[in-house]
Amino acid sequence: MAISTVASMASLFNLIYEDTLFVAREMNVMTNLVTPYSARGWMDRKIGIYPTMTAVAVAEGVDFAAPTTFTKTLQMTLSPGEVITQAILTDRRVETDPEDARRDCAQEMGNAISTKIDVDIVTDIASFTTDKGAGTGVTATIATFATAVTTLRAASVPNPMYAVLHPYHWHDIWTELGQPAATYVLLGDVANQALKDFFVGDWLNMRWWVCANIAVDATPDAVSGVFNPQALAFDSRKAPTMEPERDASLRAWELNMVAGYAHGVRRQTHGVKMTADATAP
């Protein structure tokens, strides 16, 4: 059992203390880009979908008798679960630390839950059936992301559109924007902003986001994505909740933080995955 003792602070003794620098966490991006749900309890959520109706021409005086059966069919099921993070702080550990160890630990536990949620949702991008990325071992390009937007537009997917990229994929796009080419004449302002700020929030008819929580495999490749919020779902059931428990015989506090939620692909036709090389620049 991993217990944080006073010995774990030995290397900090007799130093000038500054504010604790926490482990870097990626800002939670994905929960703001998907279809949100919430409920009390732990029952599965069944999400249905109506059929697409078609209007047809009809002659005067004709009693139209070919109605569409308008009923829901099951599209997906969201099954909620729990995630937890725990730390045990001894009294000596808390009393020796000049900072508020319990507060700092609670903040980091919250960061861990936030990261877990973001990782779970962004991993769903790889479950999209359509892949318009450059391919395994091939550098991401502007053209491939334009193809993804075109594919979704052709499927009548509405605005807004989001592109969520691994940082290495964005670096490839940024590098391409900086290469002078006759075909980039209309990207002048976009390229200038990207080269100046290393980021462009809105262009190619979609919002762009960079997310370090996208995994890189051994190849190394990563799966970014282009999608409408209807493509993915996040179902919150229990907000991150801290519960401290006193262990008197151990002379310590056990801190537990729990959250409950479900996530998954809601509409396959509203998302495109973008597999491409993710070699560090």
N, C-alpha and C positions, 0 to 999 in steps of 0.2 A: 504494500500500500504506500502510495507516494504522499509523504507528509513533509510540509515545509517547516523546517526547524531553524533555530538561530544559527546553526552551522552554515546554512545556505547563504547567509549574509556575511560570512567571514571576510570575503574579499572587499567588502564595502567599509569595514571598520576603519576609523581614523582618517576618513576622507572628508573632503568638503562636499556636503550633500546638495544636490540640485533636485529640481522636480523630477519625479520618475518619468523615464521615457518608455512608453509602452511599445510592445511589439507592433510593428506597422500593420495596419489592417486596411483592406480596400473598402472604401465607402460602399455601403449597401446600395446597389444600383437596381437590381432586377425587380424587386417588389413594386417599384414605381412604373415599370414598363409592361406589366402583364395584367390580365383580368383578375381583380381582387374579389374574394369571397370571405365571409366570416360567419361563424355560428357558435353556439354553445353546445357542448357535448361532443361525442366522438363517433357519431354515426357516419357512414359513408355518404358522400354527396353524389347523387346521380345527375348528370348534366345531359339534357336532351337537345335535339336540334329539329327544327321544322324543315320541311322540304322546300326546294326552290320552285316557285311557281312561274309559269310562262303564259304570257298573253298571246292570243292568236286572233287572226282576222275572222270575222263572222259576217255573213250576208244578211241583208235586211229581211226581216220576217222569219228568220231561222231561230228556233228555240234551242239554244246551246245546251248540250247534254253530255259534256265530258269534263266534269269537275275534277279538280285535283284533290286527292285524299290529304287533308291537312291535319296531320297528327305528328306528334313527336316520336323520334326514335332515339335510343340511347347512344350518346356520343362518347362519353367517358365517365369514369368513376374516380372520385378523389377519396382516398383512404387515409385519414389523418394518423399521425404517429407523434411520438415525443422525442426530443433530443435533450441531453443534459450535460452540464459541465460542473465539476466539483473541485473544491480545494479544501485542505485542512490546515489551519493556522494554529500553531501552539501559542500559549499565552506568552512565553518568552519571546517568540518571534514577533508578536504584535507589540509587546512592551519595549523591545529593543529598537524597533524600527522608528526613527524620528518622524516618519510620514505615517499617514493613516492607512495601514496595511489592509484593513478590511474594506475600506472604500476603494482603494486601488485595485484590489482583487476583484471586487464586484464589477468595476468598470471593465476590466479585462475579460471577465466571464461574459458580460454583455456583448463585448466585441466578438468573442468566440461564437456566441449564438448567432449574431448578425452575419458573420462570415459563413457559417454553416448553411443558413437560409439562402444566401446569395449563391453559394456553390451548388446547392441542390437545384435551384431554379435554372442557373446558367447551364448546368449539365443537361437539362431537358432539350436544349437547342440541338444537341447531337442526335436526338430522337426524331427530328424532322426527316421525312422520307426523301425530300428533294435536296440535292447537293449541287450547288452552282459554284463552288469554290475552285480555285486554281488546281487543286489536287494534291495528293501526297507528295511531299518533296518539292513542290512548285511554289514560287513566291506569289503572295496575294497581289492582285492588281485592281485598279479602278474599274477596268472593263468587267471583271467578274462580279463586282458589286452592282454595277449597272445592269448586268444580266439578271441578277437576283431581283432587283426592283422591277425590271420588265416582266419577269416571270410572275411575280405577285400581281402586277397590274393586269396582266393578261387573264389572271384568274379572278378579276373583279374584286381584289382585296382593297378596302378603302384606307384612307389616311386615319391615323398617323402611321408612318413607317419608322422603325428603329433599326439601326445597325449597331450591334454589340460586338466589339472586336477584342481579341487578345492584343496586348500592347505591342507585340512583335509584328502582328498583322498591320496595326496602325502605322508602325514605323515604315513598313514596306510601302503603304499608301502615301505616306508623307514624303518618302524618298522619291517616289514616282512623280508626285506633284512638283518636286524641285528640279525635275529634268526638263529642260527646254525642248519643246516639240511643237511643230506647226499645228498639230491636232489639239493642243491645249490652249489655243488662243482665247476660248470662251471661259477658261478656268483661271484667268488672270487674277481676279480679286480673291478667289478661293485659295489659289496657290500662295498668293502673298500673305494671306492671313495664316495659313497653315505653317508657312516657313517662319513667320514672325512669332506665332504663339504656340507652335507645335500641336495645334488642335483647331478643328473647324466643327462647330456644333451643328450646323444645319446646311446641307447642300446635297445635291443629287436627289432632291425631293424626299429626304429623310433626315432624322436626327441621328447623330453619331455619338456612341459611347465607347469608352475603353474600360475593360474589366480584367483585372489581373487574376480574378478567380476562375477564369477559363483554364482548364488543365492542358498541359503539354505532354504528349505521349513520348515513347522512347525513340520515335523515328528521326527527328522530333517534328510532330505536326500538332496543330490545334484546330478546334472547330469554333469559328465565329458564327454569327447569324444575322439574318435580316428578317424582320417579322412585324406583324401588326399585333397590338396587345391581345387580340382575341386568340392568338396562337397558343399562348401559355396561360396557366392559371395558378394562383396561389390562394390557398384556403386557410386563413388563420383561425385556430381554435383556442389557443391559450397563449397570451402574451408572455414574453420572458418574465419569469417570476423567481425572485430570490427567497430562499428559506434557510435561515441559519439554525444550526442545531448544536447545543452545548454538550460536549463530552467531558464531564467533570473529572473522571478518573484519568483521562488523557491530558487534562488541563489544556484543552484546545477547543476551537470552534470549527465545525464542519459547515462549509458553505455550499449550498446546492442551488443551481439555477436551471430551470426547466422551461421549455417552450413546446407548444404543440401546433402542428400545421400539416397541410397536404399540398402537393404540387404536381404538375404534369402538363402534357401537351393537350390543349383544348381543341384546336382546329389545325390539322395537318396542312390544309391548303393555304393557311395564312402565315406560313413560315418557311424559310429556306436556310439550310445550313451551309457554311462556307469552310470547307476543309482546305487547309493550305499549310505550307512549311512554316514552322515556328522556331527557326534557328535564331539564337540571340545575336543581335547586331554587334 
